[in-house]
Amino acid sequence: MTRKFTPYLREGLAATPAEFARSTCFEGGHLTSVNAGWRSVRPVIDPVQCTLCLNCYMYCPDGTVFKVRDGEGTCTAVAVDYDFCKGCGVCAKVCPVPCIAMVDEHGGENEGAAEAAETLDETAPVAGGDSATEGGAA
């Protein structure tokens, strides 16, 4: 014996469901606020190494990786909308080819992923040596 669930509108809501949907929902794929400058790293895609597997496009949680199309509508490259990218690094983690580098946001101008001197990786050793000897401790 299965019971049917009958949805009902709670009493006391100020708006009808149709009004509520129009006032609080956005069309899928549209972000509403621009990155306010708090991002510390950003993805840089090397188009020469990119194989167009589109993993970055599919797994980006904010949808900021987009397809660049030619005049016929064929996907020729992928790019990042830095206005909305939060710098989470998911695109770099799912890339099967090392063509996406997470570079320092404030590190100056970067030519591309292949030219980036360092990628930010949790497993990489810290540059500059031992911090105990840098402070002048003998």
N, C-alpha and C positions, 0 to 999 in steps of 0.2 A: 504494500500500500504506500504510494508516494503522495505527498502533499504538494500542491502547487503553491509556489510563492507568489503572492500578489503584492507588488510594490505599491506604496502609497505615499502621498505627499505629506510631510510633517506639517502640522499646523504652526502658524506663526512665522512662516517664511515671508519675507517682504516681496519677493519676486516670484513670478510663475516660472516653471522650468524653461520655457522658451526664452524669456527675458534673461534668466540666469546664465544660460548657455551663451548668449550673445555678449554678455557683459564681462564674463570671466574667462572665456576660452579663446585660444588663438589657433589659427590654422597650423597644422603640423609642419615642422621644419622652420619655424620663424622664431628667432630669439628676440627678446624685447629690450635688453639693456646691453650697452657696449661695455667691454672690459674697462675697468676704472684705473688701470695701471698697476694692479697688485700682482700681476703675473711675473714670476721670477725667471722662468725659462720658456722658450718657445720652440716649436718644431720648424726645422728648415729642411725642405725636400730637395734632394739632388735629382733633377729631371733626367740626367744622363743615366744614372743607375736604376731609376724607377722602371719596374716591369709592368706597371698598370694592373697589378693583381687586385687593387681596390680594397684591400683589407683595411687600410687607414680610413677610407671613405665609409666602409660598413661599420667599423667599430668606434668611431669618434662619438663620444657620448653627447656632444653638443651639436653635431652636424656641421662643424666648421670646415671640414675637409670637403672640397667640392670638385666636380669634374670640369675640366676645361675642354670645350668642344670646338671642332673646326666648323667650317661652313656647311658641311654635309651632316653635322650632328654626331660625328664619331668622337668618342673620348680620346683626346690626344695627350692629356696630362692631368695631374691633380694639383691643387693648390690649397692654401690655408687662408681662411678669413680671419686675420689677426684682430679684427675688431671684437670678435666674440670668442676666440680661442682662450681657454683658461690655463693652458700649459700643463695639462695633466700627464702627458706622455704616453697615453694609450696607443696612439698612432705609431709611435716609435717602437713600442713593445710588440705590436702585432705584425710589424713589417718583416717579411721573410728575408728581404735583402737589406743590408745596412745602408739604406738611402735616406733615412730620416734621422736627423741628429737633433737632440734637445740642446740648444745653445743658450748661453746667458743672455737674458733680455737686455741688460744694460752693459754688455761687453763690447759695444761698438758695432760697426757695420760688419756683417757676415756675408761672404760671397755665396755660400751654399754648404750643404752637408759634407761634401767631399773635401772642401777646403777648410772646414772647421777644425781647429787644432785639437780641441778636446770635446768629447761628448760627456754629459753629466750622467754618471753611472754610480749607483750605490756601492758596487763592488770594486771600483777603481781605487788605487792607493791615493792618498792625499798628497798633492804636490807640495814641495817646500820642505820636506824633511820632518823630523820629530819636533813637535811643538814644545817639548820641555827644554830643548837646547836653544830654541829660537829666543826665548824670553831672557836669556842671559844667565840662566841657572847653571852653576858649575858642577 
